[in-house]
Amino acid sequence: MVRTGDGKTLAMRRSWISVLVLVAAAVALGIVIEPSVWRAELARWKLAAAANALEQDRLDEVPRWINDARELNPDLESEQDYWYVLILEAYQRRDYDRMVELIAAATAVDQRFRWLGEYMALRLARAEQFLYAARALEATITDRDQVSPETLNAMAYWRALAGADLDQALQDIERALKVLPDDPALRDTRAWVLFQMGRPLEALADAQFAVETMEARLRPVTDLWQRVSELLRGQGTSAPQADETAAPAPAGESPPGTASAATAATEEATAPPLQEEEETNYVPLLEGQVDPQLWSLAVLKYHRARILEALGRIEEAQQDYAWLRQHRLPTDDRLH
């Protein structure tokens, strides 16, 4: 399982008005502006225009705006806006290999630009391009010995979801676990990597640990979920309908700053658990309709169920699937 945030966005909205205001103010004050200053600002405006063209699916206009910007500022590689435009263009053209190359090039120019790769990795994961999400994040790494366990976990988990580069995924998650050996999200990641490698018996120990540890941590919250669910059921509240047009977001525990358990449970409480006869006829809730902590626990239970199935322990697997259905959650790979 991977924890994710919303990522950073780049402020690309520069108006030519700002340039005119700058020039007018300088003239009024008798200040002489170096040509390189206003040319650099105009170049940034051209890059902003390129970004606007991308957002409006006018991809054919992008090379012209970039060429115009380079005529004004030959040193465009020093501008993060330049890399943002090139990387976003490659993403929108679905040329993910080039996108990864550009992320690596941007990071090599300036370590501060590595957030572009982190941001695009999250976008790729939301689009379920998991292998390229891992590779985009990997492209931001210049020294693997200095990589955080969270980054190692993200790359390993996305590779496990893609079912690719599994040897590398196992190496990364093993290194992460040396730092955080009892983290349930990391243990779940190793379980899923091992499962994808065809080693379910080894995976089960990690899956059991992940579920049991998460349940223990969330016990006060799960009790509150149950009380709220019973209250809603007593009032005859029906389950909300899933918005099938909503884009899926990557699963995982919320980053620091998430609402408290009580707030989450009251504001984002799930619909009441299903009665036994309803369990085969319901519309699963989407991730955005569920308390993030409940969704995280659901991912762990789904993974354990799949591993138990692979080991032929069907009755135990069905207990996890029943829990998912009772909470109106998916019972398939929408849980990730």
One Martini backbone bead per residue (centre of mass of N, CA, C, O) as a GRO file, in nm:
protein
  336
    1MET     BB    1   0.100   0.033   0.017
    2VAL     BB    2   0.026   0.382  -0.052
    3ARG     BB    3   0.118   0.701   0.022
    4THR     BB    4  -0.059   1.005  -0.057
    5GLY     BB    5  -0.074   1.310  -0.224
    6ASP     BB    6  -0.146   1.594  -0.418
    7GLY     BB    7   0.078   1.762  -0.469
    8LYS     BB    8   0.213   1.982  -0.693
    9THR     BB    9   0.177   2.301  -0.840
   10LEU     BB   10   0.210   2.517  -1.116
   11ALA     BB   11   0.264   2.853  -1.160
   12MET     BB   12   0.166   2.978  -1.500
   13ARG     BB   13   0.023   3.272  -1.456
   14ARG     BB   14   0.136   3.492  -1.683
   15SER     BB   15   0.117   3.828  -1.763
   16TRP     BB   16   0.173   4.089  -1.974
   17ILE     BB   17   0.095   4.307  -1.769
   18SER     BB   18   0.338   4.272  -1.578
   19VAL     BB   19   0.542   4.381  -1.781
   20LEU     BB   20   0.420   4.662  -1.825
   21VAL     BB   21   0.431   4.749  -1.530
   22LEU     BB   22   0.734   4.725  -1.496
   23VAL     BB   23   0.813   4.928  -1.718
   24ALA     BB   24   0.646   5.172  -1.622
   25ALA     BB   25   0.779   5.195  -1.343
   26ALA     BB   26   1.067   5.236  -1.444
   27VAL     BB   27   1.018   5.491  -1.606
   28ALA     BB   28   0.901   5.664  -1.372
   29LEU     BB   29   1.185   5.611  -1.199
   30GLY     BB   30   1.439   5.589  -1.395
   31ILE     BB   31   1.478   5.289  -1.469
   32VAL     BB   32   1.706   5.056  -1.592
   33ILE     BB   33   1.643   4.779  -1.787
   34GLU     BB   34   1.755   4.493  -1.853
   35PRO     BB   35   1.700   4.299  -2.122
   36SER     BB   36   1.723   4.020  -1.975
   37VAL     BB   37   1.482   4.060  -1.787
   38TRP     BB   38   1.240   4.104  -1.989
   39ARG     BB   39   1.303   3.856  -2.162
   40ALA     BB   40   1.260   3.644  -1.940
   41GLU     BB   41   0.965   3.721  -1.883
   42LEU     BB   42   0.859   3.669  -2.169
   43ALA     BB   43   0.937   3.373  -2.176
   44ARG     BB   44   0.744   3.289  -1.948
   45TRP     BB   45   0.492   3.367  -2.099
   46LYS     BB   46   0.528   3.163  -2.328
   47LEU     BB   47   0.515   2.915  -2.139
   48ALA     BB   48   0.231   2.973  -2.039
   49ALA     BB   49   0.102   2.944  -2.316
   50ALA     BB   50   0.181   2.649  -2.350
   51ALA     BB   51   0.022   2.547  -2.106
   52ASN     BB   52  -0.254   2.637  -2.207
   53ALA     BB   53  -0.253   2.467  -2.463
   54LEU     BB   54  -0.246   2.197  -2.320
   55GLU     BB   55  -0.513   2.230  -2.152
   56GLN     BB   56  -0.663   2.275  -2.456
   57ASP     BB   57  -0.548   2.064  -2.668
   58ARG     BB   58  -0.299   2.243  -2.823
   59LEU     BB   59  -0.026   2.084  -2.910
   60ASP     BB   60   0.076   2.225  -3.182
   61GLU     BB   61   0.163   2.504  -3.030
   62VAL     BB   62   0.404   2.445  -2.842
   63PRO     BB   63   0.665   2.474  -3.018
   64ARG     BB   64   0.628   2.776  -3.077
   65TRP     BB   65   0.644   2.883  -2.784
   66ILE     BB   66   0.925   2.767  -2.726
   67ASN     BB   67   1.079   2.912  -2.949
   68ASP     BB   68   1.008   3.197  -2.852
   69ALA     BB   69   1.142   3.164  -2.574
   70ARG     BB   70   1.434   3.103  -2.679
   71GLU     BB   71   1.480   3.377  -2.819
   72LEU     BB   72   1.467   3.529  -2.537
   73ASN     BB   73   1.590   3.251  -2.382
   74PRO     BB   74   1.854   3.033  -2.416
   75ASP     BB   75   1.823   2.945  -2.088
   76LEU     BB   76   1.570   2.742  -2.034
   77GLU     BB   77   1.682   2.506  -1.848
   78SER     BB   78   1.656   2.700  -1.581
   79GLU     BB   79   1.347   2.654  -1.619
   80GLN     BB   80   1.076   2.497  -1.483
   81ASP     BB   81   0.860   2.561  -1.698
   82TYR     BB   82   0.994   2.413  -1.928
   83TRP     BB   83   0.977   2.126  -1.804
   84TYR     BB   84   0.679   2.119  -1.755
   85VAL     BB   85   0.590   2.135  -2.050
   86LEU     BB   86   0.741   1.886  -2.161
   87ILE     BB   87   0.621   1.678  -1.963
   88LEU     BB   88   0.320   1.732  -2.019
   89GLU     BB   89   0.329   1.672  -2.318
   90ALA     BB   90   0.416   1.376  -2.294
   91TYR     BB   91   0.174   1.289  -2.128
   92GLN     BB   92  -0.053   1.374  -2.334
   93ARG     BB   93   0.088   1.180  -2.559
   94ARG     BB   94   0.179   0.910  -2.411
   95ASP     BB   95   0.503   0.958  -2.370
   96TYR     BB   96   0.648   0.808  -2.111
   97ASP     BB   97   0.943   0.772  -2.178
   98ARG     BB   98   1.004   1.070  -2.227
   99MET     BB   99   0.909   1.174  -1.957
  100VAL     BB  100   1.125   1.028  -1.790
  101GLU     BB  101   1.369   1.161  -1.926
  102LEU     BB  102   1.290   1.455  -1.846
  103ILE     BB  103   1.298   1.418  -1.543
  104ALA     BB  104   1.596   1.346  -1.529
  105ALA     BB  105   1.702   1.605  -1.662
  106ALA     BB  106   1.583   1.809  -1.461
  107THR     BB  107   1.727   1.695  -1.207
  108ALA     BB  108   2.018   1.738  -1.316
  109VAL     BB  109   1.998   2.049  -1.326
  110ASP     BB  110   1.781   2.047  -1.066
  111GLN     BB  111   1.678   1.932  -0.763
  112ARG     BB  112   1.418   2.115  -0.743
  113PHE     BB  113   1.274   1.954  -0.997
  114ARG     BB  114   1.175   1.673  -0.874
  115TRP     BB  115   0.870   1.739  -0.825
  116LEU     BB  116   0.776   1.677  -1.109
  117GLY     BB  117   0.797   1.368  -1.077
  118GLU     BB  118   0.612   1.338  -0.831
  119TYR     BB  119   0.362   1.457  -0.966
  120MET     BB  120   0.349   1.261  -1.214
  121ALA     BB  121   0.328   1.000  -1.055
  122LEU     BB  122   0.046   1.060  -0.942
  123ARG     BB  123  -0.098   1.088  -1.213
  124LEU     BB  124  -0.034   0.802  -1.312
  125ALA     BB  125  -0.169   0.651  -1.080
  126ARG     BB  126  -0.455   0.764  -1.130
  127ALA     BB  127  -0.432   0.629  -1.433
  128GLU     BB  128  -0.300   0.337  -1.392
  129GLN     BB  129   0.026   0.394  -1.445
  130PHE     BB  130   0.230   0.229  -1.253
  131LEU     BB  131   0.504   0.186  -1.388
  132TYR     BB  132   0.548   0.490  -1.462
  133ALA     BB  133   0.530   0.595  -1.180
  134ALA     BB  134   0.785   0.454  -1.080
  135ARG     BB  135   0.979   0.575  -1.298
  136ALA     BB  136   0.933   0.872  -1.235
  137LEU     BB  137   1.036   0.856  -0.944
  138GLU     BB  138   1.315   0.732  -1.014
  139ALA     BB  139   1.414   0.986  -1.188
  140THR     BB  140   1.469   1.159  -0.909
  141ILE     BB  141   1.718   0.980  -0.857
  142THR     BB  142   2.075   1.010  -0.754
  143ASP     BB  143   2.066   0.853  -0.457
  144ARG     BB  144   1.971   0.553  -0.330
  145ASP     BB  145   2.084   0.587  -0.030
  146GLN     BB  146   1.876   0.859   0.010
  147VAL     BB  147   1.613   0.715   0.017
  148SER     BB  148   1.310   0.698   0.121
  149PRO     BB  149   1.081   0.471   0.237
  150GLU     BB  150   0.837   0.597   0.088
  151THR     BB  151   0.957   0.585  -0.197
  152LEU     BB  152   1.020   0.286  -0.205
  153ASN     BB  153   0.730   0.196  -0.159
  154ALA     BB  154   0.597   0.324  -0.404
  155MET     BB  155   0.760   0.177  -0.621
  156ALA     BB  156   0.691  -0.112  -0.529
  157TYR     BB  157   0.381  -0.096  -0.543
  158TRP     BB  158   0.347  -0.014  -0.839
  159ARG     BB  159   0.491  -0.265  -0.947
  160ALA     BB  160   0.294  -0.467  -0.828
  161LEU     BB  161   0.042  -0.362  -0.977
  162ALA     BB  162   0.189  -0.417  -1.263
  163GLY     BB  163   0.375  -0.679  -1.262
  164ALA     BB  164   0.670  -0.533  -1.252
  165ASP     BB  165   0.983  -0.529  -1.152
  166LEU     BB  166   0.997  -0.725  -0.889
  167ASP     BB  167   1.289  -0.737  -0.796
  168GLN     BB  168   1.312  -0.435  -0.743
  169ALA     BB  169   1.075  -0.414  -0.548
  170LEU     BB  170   1.195  -0.599  -0.330
  171GLN     BB  171   1.447  -0.436  -0.272
  172ASP     BB  172   1.305  -0.174  -0.186
  173ILE     BB  173   1.124  -0.286   0.048
  174GLU     BB  174   1.353  -0.400   0.216
  175ARG     BB  175   1.490  -0.128   0.270
  176ALA     BB  176   1.248   0.010   0.405
  177LEU     BB  177   1.215  -0.208   0.642
  178LYS     BB  178   1.481  -0.134   0.790
  179VAL     BB  179   1.342   0.136   0.896
  180LEU     BB  180   1.016   0.016   0.883
  181PRO     BB  181   0.920  -0.283   1.008
  182ASP     BB  182   0.606  -0.195   1.138
  183ASP     BB  183   0.473  -0.106   0.878
  184PRO     BB  184   0.177  -0.183   0.727
  185ALA     BB  185   0.220  -0.068   0.441
  186LEU     BB  186   0.494  -0.211   0.388
  187ARG     BB  187   0.400  -0.501   0.443
  188ASP     BB  188   0.190  -0.502   0.220
  189THR     BB  189   0.380  -0.458  -0.014
  190ARG     BB  190   0.542  -0.719   0.023
  191ALA     BB  191   0.303  -0.906  -0.009
  192TRP     BB  192   0.234  -0.816  -0.305
  193VAL     BB  193   0.498  -0.884  -0.433
  194LEU     BB  194   0.502  -1.188  -0.358
  195PHE     BB  195   0.239  -1.258  -0.494
  196GLN     BB  196   0.331  -1.168  -0.785
  197MET     BB  197   0.575  -1.394  -0.760
  198GLY     BB  198   0.438  -1.664  -0.642
  199ARG     BB  199   0.449  -1.615  -0.291
  200PRO     BB  200   0.200  -1.659  -0.074
  201LEU     BB  201   0.317  -1.779   0.188
  202GLU     BB  202   0.508  -1.537   0.244
  203ALA     BB  203   0.284  -1.312   0.225
  204LEU     BB  204   0.092  -1.375   0.466
  205ALA     BB  205   0.245  -1.261   0.710
  206ASP     BB  206   0.230  -0.966   0.616
  207ALA     BB  207  -0.077  -0.945   0.583
  208GLN     BB  208  -0.151  -1.008   0.874
  209PHE     BB  209   0.007  -0.780   1.005
  210ALA     BB  210  -0.127  -0.543   0.861
  211VAL     BB  211  -0.418  -0.587   0.953
  212GLU     BB  212  -0.376  -0.608   1.262
  213THR     BB  213  -0.236  -0.334   1.299
  214MET     BB  214  -0.456  -0.154   1.176
  215GLU     BB  215  -0.687  -0.242   1.360
  216ALA     BB  216  -0.554  -0.149   1.625
  217ARG     BB  217  -0.523   0.154   1.544
  218LEU     BB  218  -0.854   0.171   1.454
  219ARG     BB  219  -1.050   0.083   1.679
  220PRO     BB  220  -1.188   0.351   1.767
  221VAL     BB  221  -1.295   0.403   1.477
  222THR     BB  222  -1.454   0.141   1.419
  223ASP     BB  223  -1.655   0.186   1.646
  224LEU     BB  224  -1.767   0.448   1.525
  225TRP     BB  225  -1.861   0.339   1.257
  226GLN     BB  226  -2.067   0.145   1.380
  227ARG     BB  227  -2.244   0.355   1.527
  228VAL     BB  228  -2.312   0.525   1.280
  229SER     BB  229  -2.435   0.297   1.112
  230GLU     BB  230  -2.662   0.227   1.308
  231LEU     BB  231  -2.795   0.502   1.303
  232LEU     BB  232  -2.853   0.515   0.999
  233ARG     BB  233  -3.020   0.255   0.988
  234GLY     BB  234  -3.239   0.355   1.192
  235GLN     BB  235  -3.313   0.599   0.975
  236GLY     BB  236  -3.303   0.478   0.674
  237THR     BB  237  -3.040   0.504   0.530
  238SER     BB  238  -2.908   0.521   0.224
  239ALA     BB  239  -2.699   0.457  -0.012
  240PRO     BB  240  -2.489   0.602  -0.201
  241GLN     BB  241  -2.418   0.678  -0.517
  242ALA     BB  242  -2.207   0.615  -0.758
  243ASP     BB  243  -1.959   0.791  -0.938
  244GLU     BB  244  -1.860   0.681  -1.253
  245THR     BB  245  -1.688   0.955  -1.340
  246ALA     BB  246  -1.490   0.929  -1.133
  247ALA     BB  247  -1.171   0.951  -1.041
  248PRO     BB  248  -0.929   0.767  -0.935
  249ALA     BB  249  -0.745   0.725  -0.638
  250PRO     BB  250  -0.495   0.666  -0.454
  251ALA     BB  251  -0.407   0.463  -0.219
  252GLY     BB  252  -0.399   0.534   0.134
  253GLU     BB  253  -0.272   0.706   0.365
  254SER     BB  254  -0.284   0.991   0.508
  255PRO     BB  255  -0.132   1.265   0.548
  256PRO     BB  256  -0.033   1.499   0.721
  257GLY     BB  257  -0.343   1.675   0.816
  258THR     BB  258  -0.556   1.501   0.866
  259ALA     BB  259  -0.832   1.435   0.983
  260SER     BB  260  -0.974   1.325   1.232
  261ALA     BB  261  -1.135   1.049   1.319
  262ALA     BB  262  -1.400   1.180   1.406
  263THR     BB  263  -1.437   1.360   1.162
  264ALA     BB  264  -1.427   1.143   0.946
  265ALA     BB  265  -1.666   0.971   1.058
  266THR     BB  266  -1.885   1.204   1.042
  267GLU     BB  267  -1.831   1.325   0.746
  268GLU     BB  268  -1.738   1.015   0.606
  269ALA     BB  269  -1.943   0.816   0.650
  270THR     BB  270  -2.056   0.529   0.596
  271ALA     BB  271  -2.267   0.325   0.506
  272PRO     BB  272  -2.455   0.096   0.607
  273PRO     BB  273  -2.447  -0.210   0.657
  274LEU     BB  274  -2.523  -0.490   0.509
  275GLN     BB  275  -2.733  -0.717   0.456
  276GLU     BB  276  -2.717  -1.035   0.359
  277GLU     BB  277  -2.932  -1.004   0.115
  278GLU     BB  278  -2.764  -0.742  -0.012
  279GLU     BB  279  -2.461  -0.829  -0.091
  280THR     BB  280  -2.533  -0.899  -0.416
  281ASN     BB  281  -2.689  -0.589  -0.433
  282TYR     BB  282  -2.455  -0.346  -0.504
  283VAL     BB  283  -2.294  -0.029  -0.496
  284PRO     BB  284  -1.993   0.060  -0.484
  285LEU     BB  285  -1.785   0.255  -0.339
  286LEU     BB  286  -1.581   0.515  -0.357
  287GLU     BB  287  -1.308   0.655  -0.234
  288GLY     BB  288  -1.438   0.950  -0.197
  289GLN     BB  289  -1.684   0.811  -0.004
  290VAL     BB  290  -1.451   0.735   0.201
  291ASP     BB  291  -1.283   0.679   0.456
  292PRO     BB  292  -0.948   0.660   0.433
  293GLN     BB  293  -0.902   0.445   0.657
  294LEU     BB  294  -1.101   0.237   0.551
  295TRP     BB  295  -0.968   0.199   0.275
  296SER     BB  296  -0.697   0.099   0.377
  297LEU     BB  297  -0.809  -0.154   0.516
  298ALA     BB  298  -0.940  -0.273   0.261
  299VAL     BB  299  -0.682  -0.327   0.105
  300LEU     BB  300  -0.563  -0.530   0.305
  301LYS     BB  301  -0.800  -0.734   0.293
  302TYR     BB  302  -0.788  -0.791  -0.007
  303HIS     BB  303  -0.503  -0.902  -0.015
  304ARG     BB  304  -0.551  -1.133   0.184
  305ALA     BB  305  -0.770  -1.274   0.021
  306ARG     BB  306  -0.597  -1.341  -0.226
  307ILE     BB  307  -0.387  -1.509  -0.076
  308LEU     BB  308  -0.580  -1.720   0.044
  309GLU     BB  309  -0.682  -1.825  -0.224
  310ALA     BB  310  -0.403  -1.925  -0.331
  311LEU     BB  311  -0.402  -2.134  -0.068
  312GLY     BB  312  -0.712  -2.247  -0.035
  313ARG     BB  313  -0.849  -2.036   0.188
  314ILE     BB  314  -1.162  -1.959   0.136
  315GLU     BB  315  -1.313  -1.898   0.401
  316GLU     BB  316  -1.121  -1.672   0.491
  317ALA     BB  317  -1.156  -1.494   0.244
  318GLN     BB  318  -1.468  -1.451   0.276
  319GLN     BB  319  -1.450  -1.275   0.528
  320ASP     BB  320  -1.326  -1.033   0.386
  321TYR     BB  321  -1.541  -0.996   0.167
  322ALA     BB  322  -1.776  -0.953   0.365
  323TRP     BB  323  -1.666  -0.696   0.490
  324LEU     BB  324  -1.672  -0.531   0.230
  325ARG     BB  325  -1.975  -0.558   0.171
  326GLN     BB  326  -2.080  -0.438   0.443
  327HIS     BB  327  -1.918  -0.155   0.347
  328ARG     BB  328  -1.960  -0.103   0.039
  329LEU     BB  329  -1.717  -0.242  -0.111
  330PRO     BB  330  -1.499  -0.352  -0.300
  331THR     BB  331  -1.383  -0.691  -0.455
  332ASP     BB  332  -1.141  -0.558  -0.617
  333ASP     BB  333  -0.890  -0.371  -0.799
  334ARG     BB  334  -0.998  -0.095  -0.686
  335LEU     BB  335  -0.822  -0.190  -0.453
  336HIS     BB  336  -0.510   0.029  -0.417
   0.00000   0.00000   0.00000
